[in-house]
Amino acid sequence: MLSKRIIACLDVRDGKVVKGVNFEGLRDAGDPAALARRYNVEGIDEVVILDVTATVEARQARAHTIAAVAREIFLPLAVGGGIHSEADAAAAIEAGADKVSLNTAALRQPELITRLAKRYGSQAVIVAIDAKRGATVAAPHKGGPYEQGPYERGPYNVFARSGQAATPRDAVEWAREATDRGAGEILLTSIDRDGTKSGFDCAMTAAVSDAVNIPVIASGGAGTFEHFAEVFREGHADAALAASIFHFNEKSVSELKAFLSKSGIPVRI
Amino acid sequence: MIALVDYGAGNLTSVRKALAAIGASVWTPSAPGELARADGIIVPGVGHFDATRGLTDEWRTAITAAVASGTPLLGICVGLQWLFEGSEEAPGVAGLGLLKGTCFTFTFPVNARQKVPHVGWNSLTMPRPSTLMAGIAPGTQVYFTHSYAAPVIDDTAAICDYGGAFSAAVERGNVSAVQFHPEKSGEAGLRILTNWLGA
């Protein structure tokens, strides 16, 4: 039976792993390669590097981090943050990434999804969606591509630029379009739940997962083992991603998998 | 030296990295003629069967000749599918035809809530002993990412089930192939690559 995947997210800034609450107030969680090594031993299924403050100048630094992590693991490795062009994606893949995760860039130029899918295959293209429930969007990001707002409250409003910029998109509608354009997976993050440890947004995850035929990775809100079981059962997630719950040694990946297995959820032990 | 055939089907970095980790020397031949001096040939692949068009008649002839002279061949992912006669994914593109059968896509009952592509870790069963899968226990999980699959045949060395059984690994003489990605399948994957190298 196909296992539900447990994915560790390394939010990296300036070569260091950081993790904040609701995308703000970042605190240092350590060396990405060392963390990847630990997760590999503990049985993680996949690793995602999100370069949270990536800039064009940071491309080389990012390649260094990717290569350092890739040396430690023989597992799927995805990279997101700062992938704005085909050249950024090529640099990440050249450095050792198996998949790239597009967020703001896909919203700005959806045709980039198709271009990368044609070049590397859909399995190499994740579209990351950051969404917030019923957001009242009063002040769209100034100078951004969406300055024509404010927008109506939607069930699941999509935000760009690490949750800073509102967009007119709904998560379900955008996930469908991304799939049609060639995305191989959706990484769905609840901004409301991110870093709060109050559980994944299962209703939102199920709405997106049921709307597309490609795997959906749930993200944002992991706090307990039960939260993972919930997002697989009720959220219909194909994979679940977490960061802080693993980084600070609060919970180990192996304990989580033992719990899920006992709960009847197929995982790789 | 192991020849890693680059026909433009995506990313070879992780295959190179895994082979380096188990001590193999690898090069990417720039012309089919170079395959004559290979100690082993790997045909990798991600994405679409149509990409195997990049394996031109010259490459096909060189690979077939090397296999006939006893050089071990390993196909990975679409590289496995290409060893069969063809695929529903690209009906106009012929496979190498070393193995009998045509690759097909997954079919599930309506509302089964099963995703295609098949992405993630799934378990293997071994219908018979093989060099490639030596030391791999039944139930071992490996990493897959694909939308099409090859049928189970006499040469199948490992079976996976996703809406039906398909060939996860094949082995016939010096021709071997895996549908999963051994380079992304942790310790089990490295063991399988080591088995192939040692053969």
Interface residues (C-beta under 8 A of the other chain):
Chain A: M1 L2 S3 K4 R5 N40 D45 A70 R71 F74 L75 P76 L77 I93 E94 A95 G96 D98 R119 Y120 G121 S122 Q123 A124 G184 E185 D210 N213 I214 P215 H236 D238 A239 R268
Chain B: A9 G10 N11 T13 S14 K17 A18 A21 V46 G47 H48 R113 K115 V116 P117 H118 V119 G120 W121 N122 S123 Q141 Y143 T145 H146 D161 Y162 H181 E183 K184 S185 G186 E187 G189 L190
